[in-house]
Amino acid sequence: MTRSGRSAAPHPPSQGAMGYLQLPAPDVARSAAFYAGVFGWSVDEHGSFEGPGVMGHLTGDVAVSTSGGPLLWLMADRLYPTLELVAEHGGVVRGGPRLDGGRRWLVEVDDPAGNRLGIAVLGGHPQSQTMIMVRDVEASSRWYQKLLGLRSDHGGAFYERLTAGGVLVLQLHHRDADHHHGPIGDADAPLGNGVLLWFGEVTDFDAAVGRAAELGAVVVKAPHRNPPEGQGNGPGHRELWVLDPDGYTVVVASPDGEAHEP
């Protein structure tokens, strides 16, 4: 916005940039729901759309081409959720994803009108996706959701996926369920021994301490600074150690540097 309250005039497209895109859509409303739901485009009631770096119109005046011609490739953040959204919004996934140059995944899909599209997802890096064996998946799910604000991404009595910001951070598996791969541990052995479930960068640390108290969690180590006061600033955060319902030790840590000492 300018000081006068008016929106600044948009910059004209650069030489050679794609300025406008017409997409065939015999059923504009159905195609609009697809592009809004899968890629987050803004589409009005007339079929005009805007997305990151693209604007155009869904139109019934252009024939759908199911083969040949240019192929529009769109970027997506994550592979599996995007392909699930494609199917949920009336699209069709054409074949399995393929790794291109070890750097990105490529997969072709059809939108509801039959337009062939390419989806590209940049490859990620290895990341921890811890799975623990629990006695009651649903109760443990509620416990972690309340303590840390995690969200259920699966649900059910035998298996659960818990996410933060759309990223998988913890998996819960019932101790008596085979779940396609056999038991993941000895159901008769004590749970939690030697395992620390560490959740760092918890911005609302003080609130999390309060939620742990509301849950009646057994405190292993009360809130404390790491390292202790006067012993330096690395990592300079606070920690709370508690036991979850199955006896796993859970560490809740504030962001590194949050307890910095001058």
Secondary structure, DSSP 8 states (H G I E B T S, - for coil): --TTS---------TT----EEEE-SSHHHHHHHHHHHH--EE-TTSEEEETTEEEEEESSS---SSSS--EEEEES-HHHHHHHHHHTT-EEEEEEEEETTTEEEEEEE-TT--EEEEEEE--------EEEES-HHHHHHHHHHHH--EESS-SSSEEEEEETTEEEEEEEETT--TTS--SS-TTS-SSTT-EEEE---TTHHHHHHHHHHTT--EEEEEEEES-TTS--SS-EEEEEEE-TTS-EEEEE--TTTT---
